[in-house]
Structures are given as C-alpha cells and as structure tokens.
C-alpha cells in the first residue's frame, strides 16, 4: 500500500472515529437533558404499552380468529366482520338503540348543562357549593348503585309512578316497557350533566363583560346577546363537550346492564352496543367475534369524531 493510500485510510478512520465520538457526546447530552423526564414518564409508558397498546393489538389479531378462551385461536380471516355486517340481526338492533341513545342524550345533556351554567354565572352566592352539588351526579352516575336506584325509581311501583299517581296519572312500568325503557336511560344520562356544566361555566367566565355592556347600550335584548355573543364565543367549549359526551355515550354500559339485568330487554330496547359486545364475549364466549365488534365500535367512534372535526370549521369560532 502506498503512503498516499495509507494516509487516506488513516484520515477516513480518524473522521469515522471523530463522528462516533460526536454522536456519542450528543446522545449523552440528550440523555442528561431529557433523561429525568423520560424516567418520570416510564410508569405511563409501561402502562400504555402493557395495558393499552398491547391488548389493543392482541384484540385486533383476535378479531380475525375464532376464539372461545378454551381452544387456541383459529384464523378465519374477515369472516367475523362479514357476519357482523350481513348476518347478525342483533348487531343492527344494538346499533339502533345506541344511536337513539346518543342522538337523544347528548343534545339534552348539553342544553341542560348550558342552562344551569348560565344560571350559576349570574353571581349566585355560594357558587362553589352549587358547583359541587351539581357535579356530584357526574361522579356517581356511572356507578352500579345509582343504576340500581334508577331501576327502583322507574319500576312499576317506583317513586316516579307514586308521584304521578298523586296527580291522577297512572304511569307504566318504565323500565319493563319497550317503548319507554330507553328514555329512562336517557334521563339518567341527562342527570349526569355536572361535567359539561363545569366546562361551560369556565367558558362563560372567559367572555368579556364589556361585550354585553356594549350590546345593552345598543339596545340588544338578552336573547340577541345570547345568540350573537354567548353562543359564537362559546362554540369551542360546545365542540369539546359535544365530542367528549358523544364518545362517552357510545361507550355507555353500566346503566343498561343493571337496569335490564344484562339482557338488553325488554325486546332488545336497552341493548346497547357495549352490552351486546359483553354478551358475546363473556356470555357466549365468542372472544374473536367480540373483538371484531369492539373494533367496529372504534371505527364508528373515529368516523363520528372525524366528522365533528371536519364540520367544526364551519361553526366553531376561535380567537382568530
């Protein structure tokens, strides 16, 4: 090897060694700067990978198999999805009940929450007490105890019919009549208005009062002030509440399970999608089929959320 070639090789080796030292030094600096942050994130990362992402990927795989928790999963391809969309009448029934629940409960809850928030925004004395009291149903509403209480309230001999009998009205057995049972669940959802109410109240507090004062000087009525000032400036909060409450409504399970005794009755009138998924997974032990149902629910929620974000550009008004 000539001296020139040897010198070139030495320079290349030196440059490569230098780059390695620089890269190692850069990683050391990054680790020193960000290491504590990643260390604090480590519990969340372990939980996310082990309790969220990992099970989700396993569920996606099982949705393409026939699995009953006893035998090993047997690959069936898209057979579960084909059966769901073409040969499962209970899927259609569950979707109808769930969409009815979402369409009724979410708007009524948001409207009621906004009305209460506007009432509390008037400078009520003891506001913190009222906020705590009104928020309490949101904390307790998803519990088994409240669902049992709701079933007792709307039973044939429950408190609601007892109150109606005092004014000469003979009420039906609300939870056992297919025409009324879904509305008892909607009422329970609306009763849990505390969470969106707190968010609405925070949004109302951010609206400058001088805008209302200027509108009053111009002769604008209270309704016109609400329509022209409050609603446009509150649309980001309305959008947030609508998305969150819609997702929660699609995932509702406990009230329907307790009130119907896990059957979704009467005549599938309270057969929520999540309840049907539960029946397939833990009642019929069709885990593969239930996994396919779960991923269809994920897709449905994703479509609704994407539509909400796409449509928000036409009615949500931000500072710009």
C-alpha positions, 0 to 999 in steps of 0.5 A: 500500500502506498503512503498516499493510500495509507494516509487516506485510510488513516484520515477516513478512520480518524473522521469515522472515529471523530463522528462516533465520538460526536454522536456519542457526546450528543446522545449523552447530552440528550440523555442528561437533558431529557433523561429525568423526564423520560424516567418520570414518564416510564410508569405511563409508558409501561402502562400504555404499552402493557395495558393499552397498546398491547391488548389493543393489538392482541384484540385486533389479531383476535378479531380475525380468529375464532376464539372461545378462551378454551381452544387456541385461536383459529384464523378465519380471516374477515369472516367475523366482520362479514357476519357482523355486517350481513348476518347478525340481526342483533348487531343492527338492533344494538346499533339502533338503540345506541344511536337513539341513545346518543342522538337523544342524550347528548343534545339534552345533556348539553342544553341542560348543562348550558342552562344551569351554567348560565344560571350559576354565572349570574353571581349566585352566592355560594357558587362553589357549593352549587358547583359541587352539588351539581357535579356530584351526579357526574361522579356517581352516575356511572356507578352500579348503585345509582343504576340500581336506584334508577331501576327502583325509581322507574319500576312499576311501583317506583317513586316516579309512578307514586308521584304521578299517581298523586296527580291522577296519572297512572304511569307504566312500568318504565323500565319493563316497557319497550317503548319507554325503557330507553328514555329512562336511560336517557334521563339518567344520562341527562342527570349526569350533566355536572361535567359539561356544566363545569366546562361551560361555566369556565367558558362563560367566565372567559367572555368579556363583560364589556361585550354585553355592556356594549350590546345593552347600550345598543339596545340588544335584548338578552336573547340577541346577546345570547345568540350573537355573543354567548353562543359564537364565543362559546362554540369551542367549549360546545365542540369539546363537550359535544365530542367528549359526551358523544364518545362517552355515550357510545361507550355507555354500559353500566346503566343498561346492564343493571337496569335490564339485568344484562339482557338488553330487554325488554325486546332488545330496547336497552341493548346497547352496543357495549352490552351486546359486545359483553354478551358475546364475549363473556356470555357466549364466549365468542372472544374473536367475534367480540373483538371484531365488534369492539373494533367496529365500535372504534371505527364508528367512534373515529368516523363520528369524531372525524366528522365533528372535526371536519364540520367544526370549521364551519361553526366553531369560532376561535380567537382568530 
